[in-house]
Amino acid sequence: MSKKLIFLVLVLGFCMVSSVQAANIIWVSGFFDDNGDGEPDDQAWVDMLEARGYTVDYTPGWEDLDDDKIAALNAADLIIISRCSNSGDYDDDATEISQWNSITTPIIQSSTHLIRNSRWLWFDTATLPTLSDVVVDISVPSHPIFAGVSSPAQITDGVVGPSSFVDITGIGAGNGTLLAKVTDAETAWIVEWEEGVEYYPGSGQIAGGARMFFAAGTQEGDGVGRGEYNLTPDGEKVFFNAVRYMIGGSKLVKAGNPVPSNGSIYEDTWVNLSWSPGESAASHDVYLSDNFDDVNNGAEGTFLANQAATFIVAGFPGFAYPDGLVPGTTYYWRVDEVNDTEPNSPWKGDVWSFSIPPKTAYAPDPVDTGESVAVNASLIWTPGFGAKLHTVYFGDNFDDVNDAIVGLPQGAATFSPGPLELAKTYYWRVDEFDGFGTYKGNVWSFITEGAVGSPSPAKGAVDVTQTPVLTWVPGVFADTHELYFGADAASLELKGSGNLGSESYDAGSLEWNTTYYWRVDEANNANADSPWTGPLWSFTTANFLIIDDIESYNDIAEGEPDSNRIYNAWLDGYGDPTNGSQVGHLDPPFYEETIVHGGSKSMPLYYDNAVGKSEATLTLTDKRDWTINGVNTLTIWFRGNAGNAAENLYVALNDSAVVNNDNPNASQIASWTAWNIDLGRFADQGVNLSNVNTITIGFGNRSNPVAGGSGMMYFDDIRLYALEPVTP
């Protein structure tokens, strides 16, 4: 019988970012996928924030406000409204517009359609030109968001797609301050409003907190997504300066805007390192090395100088690395800001890096050991540092390609081998010549489409269960197969053979934290090319016991083969008037696919403690011995929401022993958090840890239920560790 939904809880979400200033940032997005790549169009913005040390809670559902959502917005440190939005999804009645404008938290607004005089009334216009490759004039160059950027500056990349701007011809910026505009046009790029001002005369809307309009993110159309990341390096500097500036208006005390940019490829053997100084810096301590840990720790030999200048040379006689930087090497550097009159000095900087490309060819496409490569593929690579000519060797025999010495040099870094055969392994090599010498390349390989593939566990997978069942998709010509398996890649053992249709192997009970290798060779006596040696795959077992990682659940209809719906495993309050829980979303997918801790799924658990308590229970069919390998810690990853009611979070084993979370507000923590529980706390209550049959997650007072509030949390990666893990 299909599960009937007995209640609906309106879920809140907001994006929380943790930086050195512990900022909580709400990222407001419509989660559109107009470019059809399978993820929200503005995902790269979130990725960039995470890459800079922020923790981003990326949650939909802000189109209609209520008291709980308003409270969550006002509790944040910064709100960023993404261009990945549809203004029509927001109510345009005066009450809702006033609610948004009254939010006291600073807001960076990139959704131009929302700030028109027909919506939130930030600008007295509805004219929004769409422009590419925009160059802007900086109107207030002393403003801290422009640190490291000179006027004029190009700030959007037209190759990615255009942005929507605001035409301010005849209206200006109203009561805001125009910080930057498009060159030779009355078109706003950045405008700032102080708290308490009317956006423009006659708007009738007052800024409840600091406000900034920042034109960024693509205009959708012609295959371009809605709100894709389209900033140039200069635009990126300004945006992230603006993020830091708007968080309380705090000083930018750390060095920033490194040149070369962090993680970049730098094609020279000397470098002029430069940066934007922190606002309180009087001098700068500079560290440089080819070892990340040494730079991060300020090890002996990495310190270059304390200096007033915001640049330093390396790789040149008389400076660090006088013999030149070495091709094929990654260098790490750090700038600490110093001011002896400030008690918080020095301010340790981030560790940045840049890489000198190798003399040999690199970054092959297809990737080395790639699989399912098209039979009409062209070979592409990145030329070695200084390479002028390239000699390509190609074939289906490793030794022939590796030993070849005669070839025809060419100028282009691409090669078309012609039509290839299905399900075949090919090898290739590129030697580079820079005018002074030849640099022999590595031998790369790939397998064309139609070969055995789609291994599970996936190639290179980590934290795999110690009792895996290996599966794969057979090659197009296969009739039989042999499976080889072991912990030594050089001496795999034949573990089994079978016919077409039996593509699985139960590996049994494996060692913890061990890498295993496997290969499937296929044959067909009717095919002259038979047999086919398969690619070498590997996976590493976990150093913990997986109780439930949520990955096994699906949305296959109940009663159908292989159906495994999450609410049929974790039993909730359906049919029980004393239990206010609901496992899973209201509609498929019942599991969560966007807000996950590990893998691709997590468990949504709704609670409504109007009935006293809410809980869901999983019955264990295996993994019931919680003493194996000396495990002593149960870890549950959870994530809540600031708009949730603060209800006690608890875990129960065998429907008896209960452990409560130490934080009474755990349900309101809006970032992934590890809850580590000493198993002794259950054993002290009489649980036989060698025979655990159920685990329950709940909200409220289990022994004495009292009517309470509601909300929704996510749970993921329920594990047992032999030692208490360190929370990332």
Residue pairs with C-beta under 8 A, 6 or more apart in sequence:
1 558
2 557
2 558
3 558
3 565
3 567
3 568
3 574
4 574
5 582
5 586
6 573
6 574
6 582
7 580
7 582
7 606
7 608
8 586
9 582
9 606
9 607
9 608
9 710
9 711
9 712
10 61
10 66
11 61
11 606
11 641
11 711
11 712
12 59
12 61
12 68
12 69
12 72
12 641
12 642
12 643
12 644
12 711
13 57
13 59
13 60
13 61
13 62
13 595
13 641
14 24
14 26
14 27
14 57
14 59
14 62
14 72
14 73
14 76
14 641
14 642
14 643
14 670
15 25
15 26
15 27
15 28
15 46
15 56
15 57
15 58
15 59
15 80
16 24
16 25
16 26
16 55
16 56
16 57
16 76
16 642
16 670
16 671
17 23
17 24
17 25
17 27
17 49
17 54
17 55
17 56
17 57
17 78
18 24
18 53
18 54
18 55
18 671
19 52
19 53
19 54
19 244
19 247
20 53
20 254
21 77
21 244
21 247
21 248
21 250
23 54
23 77
23 78
23 247
24 75
24 76
24 77
24 78
24 670
25 49
25 54
25 56
25 76
25 77
25 78
25 79
25 80
25 243
25 247
26 57
26 62
26 72
26 73
26 76
26 78
26 79
26 80
26 105
27 45
27 46
27 49
27 56
27 57
27 58
27 80
27 82
28 62
28 79
28 80
28 81
28 82
28 85
29 40
29 42
29 58
29 60
29 82
29 84
29 85
29 227
30 60
30 63
30 82
30 84
30 85
30 86
30 89
30 226
31 40
31 60
31 84
31 594
32 40
32 41
32 84
32 85
32 86
32 220
32 225
32 226
32 227
33 39
33 40
33 41
33 225
34 41
34 220
34 224
34 225
34 226
35 41
35 220
35 223
35 224
35 225
35 228
37 225
40 58
40 84
40 594
41 84
41 218
41 220
41 225
41 226
41 227
41 228
42 82
42 83
42 84
42 217
42 225
42 226
42 227
42 228
42 229
44 228
44 229
45 82
45 217
45 227
45 229
46 56
46 58
48 229
48 236
48 240
49 56
49 243
50 56
52 240
53 350
55 671
55 672
57 595
57 639
57 670
57 671
58 594
58 595
59 595
59 641
60 594
62 69
63 89
63 90
63 91
64 90
64 91
64 96
65 73
65 96
65 99
65 100
68 643
69 643
70 99
70 103
71 642
71 643
72 641
72 642
72 643
73 79
73 103
73 105
74 103
74 104
74 105
75 105
75 642
76 105
76 642
77 105
77 106
77 247
77 248
78 105
78 106
78 107
78 108
78 243
78 246
78 247
79 103
79 105
79 106
79 107
79 108
80 107
80 108
80 110
80 243
81 107
81 108
81 109
81 110
81 111
81 114
82 110
82 111
82 217
82 227
83 110
83 111
83 112
83 163
83 164
83 216
83 217
83 218
83 219
83 226
83 227
84 217
84 225
84 226
84 227
85 111
85 113
85 114
85 226
85 227
86 113
87 111
87 113
87 114
87 116
87 119
90 96
90 100
90 114
90 119
91 97
92 118
92 119
97 119
97 120
97 121
97 205
98 205
100 120
101 120
101 121
101 199
101 205
101 206
101 207
101 208
102 206
102 208
103 208
103 209
104 195
104 208
104 209
105 209
106 209
106 210
106 211
106 212
106 246
106 247
106 248
107 209
107 210
107 211
107 212
108 212
108 214
108 242
108 243
108 246
109 115
109 122
109 211
109 212
109 213
109 214
110 213
110 214
110 215
110 216
110 217
110 227
112 128
112 164
112 165
112 166
112 213
112 215
113 119
113 128
113 164
114 120
115 121
115 122
115 123
115 166
115 213
116 122
116 123
116 125
116 126
116 128
117 123
117 124
117 125
117 126
117 203
118 126
120 205
121 199
121 200
121 203
121 204
121 205
122 174
122 176
122 193
122 199
122 200
122 203
122 205
122 211
122 213
123 166
123 168
123 171
123 173
123 174
123 188
123 199
123 200
123 213
124 171
124 174
124 200
124 202
124 203
125 166
125 167
125 168
125 171
127 166
127 167
128 164
128 165
128 166
128 167
129 164
129 165
129 167
129 187
130 162
130 163
130 164
130 165
130 219
131 156
131 162
131 163
131 165
131 182
131 187
132 156
132 158
132 161
132 162
132 163
133 154
133 156
133 157
133 158
134 154
134 155
134 156
134 163
134 165
134 182
134 189
135 152
135 153
135 154
135 155
135 182
135 183
136 151
136 152
136 153
136 154
136 155
136 180
136 181
136 182
136 183
136 189
137 151
137 152
137 180
137 181
137 182
137 183
138 146
138 149
138 150
138 151
138 152
138 153
138 179
138 180
139 178
139 179
139 180
139 181
140 146
140 177
140 179
140 180
141 150
141 151
143 179
144 241
144 245
144 251
144 252
144 279
145 179
145 190
145 238
145 241
145 242
145 245
146 179
146 180
146 238
146 241
147 237
147 241
147 252
147 256
147 257
147 276
147 277
148 237
148 241
148 256
148 257
148 275
148 276
149 234
149 237
149 238
149 257
151 180
152 183
153 234
153 235
153 238
154 232
154 234
154 235
155 189
155 231
155 232
155 234
155 235
155 238
156 162
156 163
156 216
156 230
156 231
156 232
156 235
157 230
157 231
157 232
157 235
158 230
160 218
160 224
160 228
160 229
160 230
161 218
161 219
161 224
161 225
161 228
161 230
162 218
162 219
162 224
162 230
163 215
163 216
163 217
163 218
163 219
163 230
164 215
164 219
165 182
165 187
165 188
165 189
165 215
166 187
166 188
166 191
166 213
166 215
167 186
167 187
168 178
168 181
168 186
168 187
168 188
169 186
170 186
171 200
172 178
173 188
173 191
174 198
174 199
174 200
174 201
174 203
175 193
175 197
175 198
175 199
175 200
175 201
176 191
176 192
176 193
176 197
176 199
176 200
176 211
176 213
177 191
177 192
177 193
178 188
178 190
178 191
179 189
179 190
179 191
179 192
180 188
180 189
180 190
180 238
181 187
181 188
181 189
182 188
182 189
188 213
188 215
189 214
189 215
190 212
190 213
190 214
190 215
190 238
190 242
191 212
191 213
192 210
192 211
192 212
192 213
193 199
193 207
193 210
193 211
193 212
194 207
194 210
195 207
195 208
195 209
195 210
196 206
196 207
197 206
197 207
198 204
198 205
198 206
198 207
199 205
199 206
199 207
199 211
210 246
210 249
212 242
212 246
214 239
214 242
216 230
216 231
216 235
216 239
217 226
217 227
217 228
217 229
217 230
218 224
218 225
218 226
218 227
218 228
218 230
219 226
220 226
220 227
231 239
233 261
237 256
237 257
237 276
240 256
241 252
241 256
241 257
244 250
244 252
245 252
251 278
251 279
251 280
252 278
252 279
253 278
253 279
253 280
253 281
253 337
253 344
253 347
254 278
254 337
254 347
254 348
254 349
254 350
255 275
255 276
255 277
255 278
255 281
255 284
255 335
255 336
255 337
255 347
255 349
255 350
256 275
256 276
256 278
257 275
257 276
258 273
258 274
258 275
258 333
258 335
258 352
259 272
259 273
259 274
259 275
260 266
260 271
260 273
260 354
261 354
262 350
262 352
262 353
262 354
263 352
263 353
263 354
263 355
264 354
264 355
265 354
265 355
265 357
266 354
266 355
266 356
267 356
267 357
267 385
268 315
268 325
268 356
269 315
269 324
269 325
269 326
269 327
269 356
270 313
270 314
270 315
270 316
270 324
270 325
271 313
271 314
271 315
271 325
271 331
271 354
272 311
272 312
272 313
273 286
273 288
273 311
273 312
273 313
273 314
273 333
274 310
274 311
274 312
275 284
275 310
275 311
275 335
276 310
277 284
277 310
277 337
278 337
278 347
280 337
280 339
280 342
280 345
280 347
281 337
281 338
281 339
281 347
282 308
282 338
282 339
282 340
282 341
283 306
283 307
283 308
283 338
283 339
284 306
284 307
284 308
284 309
284 310
284 335
284 336
284 337
284 338
285 303
285 305
285 306
285 335
285 336
285 338
285 346
286 303
286 304
286 305
286 306
286 307
286 312
286 333
286 334
286 335
287 295
287 298
287 302
287 303
287 304
287 333
287 334
287 335
287 336
288 295
288 302
288 304
288 314
288 320
288 331
288 332
288 333
289 295
289 299
289 301
289 302
289 331
289 332
289 333
290 326
290 329
290 330
290 331
290 332
291 299
291 302
291 332
292 332
292 351
292 353
293 299
294 301
294 302
294 332
295 302
295 332
295 333
295 334
295 351
296 332
296 334
296 351
298 334
304 312
304 314
304 320
305 312
306 338
312 319
312 320
313 319
313 320
314 320
314 321
314 325
314 331
315 321
315 322
315 324
315 325
316 322
316 324
325 331
325 356
326 356
327 356
327 357
327 358
327 359
327 384
327 385
328 356
328 357
328 358
328 359
328 360
328 385
329 355
329 356
330 353
330 354
330 355
330 356
331 353
331 354
331 355
331 356
332 351
332 352
332 353
333 351
333 352
333 353
334 348
334 349
334 350
334 351
334 352
335 349
336 346
336 347
336 348
336 349
337 345
337 346
337 347
337 349
338 345
338 346
338 347
339 345
339 346
356 385
357 382
357 384
357 385
358 384
358 385
359 384
359 385
359 386
359 387
359 432
359 434
359 439
360 384
360 430
360 432
360 439
360 440
360 441
360 442
361 381
361 382
361 383
361 384
361 387
361 390
361 413
361 430
361 431
361 432
361 441
362 381
362 382
362 384
363 381
363 382
364 379
364 380
364 381
364 428
364 430
364 444
365 379
365 380
365 381
366 373
366 377
366 379
366 444
366 446
367 446
368 442
368 444
368 445
368 446
369 444
369 445
369 446
369 535
369 536
370 446
370 447
371 446
371 447
371 451
371 453
371 535
372 447
372 448
372 449
372 451
372 453
373 420
373 446
373 447
373 448
373 449
374 448
374 449
375 419
375 420
375 421
375 422
375 448
375 449
376 419
376 420
377 420
377 448
378 414
378 415
378 416
379 392
379 394
379 414
379 415
379 416
379 417
379 428
380 413
380 414
380 415
381 390
381 413
381 414
381 430
382 413
383 390
383 413
383 432
384 432
384 434
384 439
384 441
385 434
386 434
386 435
387 432
387 433
387 434
387 439
388 411
388 433
388 434
388 435
389 409
389 410
389 411
389 432
389 433
390 409
390 410
390 411
390 412
390 413
390 430
390 431
390 432
390 433
391 407
391 408
391 409
391 410
391 430
391 431
391 433
391 438
392 407
392 410
392 415
392 428
392 429
392 430
393 401
393 404
393 407
393 428
393 429
393 430
393 431
394 401
394 415
394 417
394 426
394 427
394 428
394 429
395 401
395 426
395 427
395 428
396 424
396 425
396 426
396 427
397 427
398 427
398 443
398 445
400 427
401 427
401 428
401 429
401 443
402 427
402 429
402 443
404 429
407 431
409 433
415 428
415 430
417 426
417 428
420 426
420 448
421 448
421 529
422 448
422 449
422 450
422 451
422 476
422 477
423 447
423 448
423 449
423 450
423 451
423 452
423 475
423 476
423 477
423 529
423 532
424 447
424 448
424 451
424 529
424 532
425 445
425 446
425 447
425 451
425 533
425 535
426 445
426 446
426 447
426 448
427 443
427 444
427 445
428 443
428 444
428 445
429 440
429 441
429 442
429 443
429 444
430 441
431 438
431 439
431 440
431 441
432 438
432 439
432 441
433 439
447 453
447 535
450 475
450 476
450 477
451 475
451 532
451 534
451 535
452 472
452 473
452 474
452 475
452 478
452 481
452 520
452 522
452 532
452 534
452 535
453 472
453 473
453 475
453 535
454 472
454 473
455 470
455 471
455 472
455 518
455 537
456 470
456 471
456 472
457 464
457 468
457 470
457 539
458 539
459 535
459 537
459 538
459 539
460 538
460 539
461 539
461 540
462 539
462 540
462 542
463 540
463 541
463 542
463 544
463 546
463 598
464 539
464 540
464 541
464 542
465 541
465 542
465 546
466 509
466 510
466 511
466 512
466 541
466 542
466 545
467 507
467 508
467 509
467 510
467 622
468 507
468 510
468 539
468 541
469 504
469 505
469 506
469 507
470 483
470 485
470 504
470 505
470 506
470 507
470 518
471 503
471 504
471 505
472 503
472 520
473 503
474 481
474 500
474 503
474 522
475 522
475 532
477 522
477 524
477 527
477 529
477 530
477 532
478 500
478 522
478 523
478 524
478 532
479 499
479 500
479 522
479 523
479 524
479 525
479 526
480 497
480 498
480 499
480 500
480 522
480 523
480 524
481 497
481 498
481 499
481 503
481 520
481 521
481 522
481 523
482 494
482 496
482 497
482 520
482 521
482 523
483 494
483 495
483 496
483 497
483 498
483 505
483 518
483 519
483 520
484 492
484 493
484 494
484 495
484 518
484 519
484 520
484 521
485 492
485 493
485 495
485 505
485 507
485 516
485 517
485 518
486 492
486 493
486 516
486 517
486 518
487 511
487 514
487 515
487 516
487 517
488 517
489 517
489 536
489 538
492 517
492 518
492 519
495 505
496 505
503 520
505 518
507 516
510 516
510 541
511 541
512 541
512 542
512 543
512 544
512 629
513 540
513 541
513 542
513 543
514 540
514 541
515 538
515 539
515 540
516 538
516 539
516 540
516 541
517 536
517 537
517 538
518 536
518 537
518 538
519 533
519 534
519 535
519 536
519 537
520 534
521 531
521 532
521 533
521 534
522 530
522 531
522 532
522 534
523 530
523 531
523 532
524 530
542 719
543 721
543 722
544 631
544 635
544 719
544 720
544 721
544 722
544 725
545 623
545 626
545 628
545 629
545 631
545 719
545 720
546 623
546 717
546 718
546 719
547 620
547 623
547 634
547 695
547 718
547 719
547 720
548 569
548 618
548 718
549 598
549 599
549 716
549 717
549 718
549 719
550 566
550 591
550 596
550 599
550 601
550 602
550 603
550 715
550 716
550 717
551 599
551 600
551 601
552 564
553 564
553 565
553 566
553 569
553 590
553 591
553 601
554 562
554 563
554 564
554 565
555 565
555 588
555 589
555 590
556 562
556 563
556 564
556 565
557 563
558 565
558 568
565 584
565 590
566 583
566 584
566 590
566 591
566 603
567 574
567 582
567 583
567 584
567 590
569 618
570 583
570 603
570 605
570 616
570 617
570 618
571 583
571 616
571 617
571 618
571 619
572 579
572 581
572 582
572 583
572 605
572 615
572 616
573 579
573 580
573 581
573 582
573 611
573 614
573 615
573 616
574 582
577 611
578 611
578 612
578 613
578 705
579 611
579 613
579 614
579 615
580 607
580 608
580 609
580 610
580 611
580 612
580 613
580 614
580 710
581 605
581 606
581 607
581 608
581 614
581 615
581 616
581 698
581 699
582 605
582 606
583 590
583 603
583 604
583 605
583 606
583 616
584 590
584 591
584 603
584 604
585 591
585 592
585 604
591 601
591 602
591 603
591 604
592 601
592 602
592 603
592 604
592 714
593 600
593 601
595 602
595 639
595 714
596 602
596 714
596 716
597 637
597 639
597 672
597 714
597 716
597 717
598 637
598 716
598 717
599 716
599 717
601 716
602 639
602 714
602 715
602 716
603 714
603 715
603 716
604 712
604 713
604 714
605 614
605 616
605 697
605 712
605 713
605 714
605 715
606 614
606 710
606 711
606 712
607 614
607 647
607 667
607 698
607 699
607 700
607 710
607 711
607 712
607 713
608 614
608 710
609 645
609 647
609 699
609 700
609 705
609 706
609 707
609 708
609 709
609 710
610 707
610 708
610 710
611 705
611 707
612 700
612 701
612 705
612 706
612 707
612 708
613 698
613 699
613 700
613 701
613 702
613 705
614 647
614 698
614 699
614 700
615 650
615 652
615 696
615 697
615 698
615 699
615 702
616 696
616 697
616 698
617 655
617 694
617 695
617 696
618 694
618 695
618 696
619 693
619 694
620 692
620 693
620 694
620 695
624 690
624 691
624 692
624 693
625 689
625 690
625 691
625 692
626 634
626 679
626 689
626 690
626 692
626 720
627 689
627 690
629 722
630 722
631 679
631 720
631 721
631 722
632 678
632 679
632 680
632 721
632 722
632 723
632 724
633 676
633 677
633 678
633 679
633 720
633 721
633 722
633 723
633 724
633 725
634 651
634 676
634 677
634 679
634 718
634 719
634 720
635 674
635 675
635 676
635 677
635 717
635 718
635 719
635 720
635 721
635 725
636 651
636 674
636 675
636 677
636 697
636 715
636 717
636 718
637 672
637 673
637 674
637 675
637 715
637 716
637 717
637 718
638 649
638 666
638 669
638 672
638 673
638 675
638 713
638 714
638 715
638 716
639 669
639 670
639 671
639 672
639 673
639 713
639 714
640 666
640 667
640 668
640 669
640 670
640 711
640 713
640 714
641 667
641 668
641 670
641 711
641 712
641 713
642 668
642 670
643 668
643 711
644 667
644 668
644 709
644 710
644 711
644 712
644 713
645 667
645 708
645 709
645 710
645 711
646 664
646 665
646 667
646 668
646 709
647 667
647 699
647 700
647 708
647 709
647 711
648 660
648 661
648 664
648 699
648 700
648 701
649 660
649 661
649 663
649 666
649 667
649 675
649 697
649 698
649 699
649 713
650 658
650 659
650 660
650 661
650 697
650 698
650 699
650 700
650 702
651 658
651 659
651 675
651 677
651 695
651 696
651 697
651 698
652 658
652 659
652 694
652 695
652 696
652 698
652 702
653 682
653 687
653 692
653 694
653 695
653 696
654 687
654 688
654 692
654 693
654 694
655 694
655 696
656 685
656 686
656 687
657 681
657 682
657 685
657 686
657 687
658 685
658 702
658 703
659 677
659 681
659 682
661 675
663 669
666 673
666 675
667 699
667 711
667 713
672 716
673 727
674 725
674 727
674 728
676 721
676 724
676 725
676 727
678 724
679 689
679 720
682 689
683 689
695 718
697 715
699 708
700 706
700 708
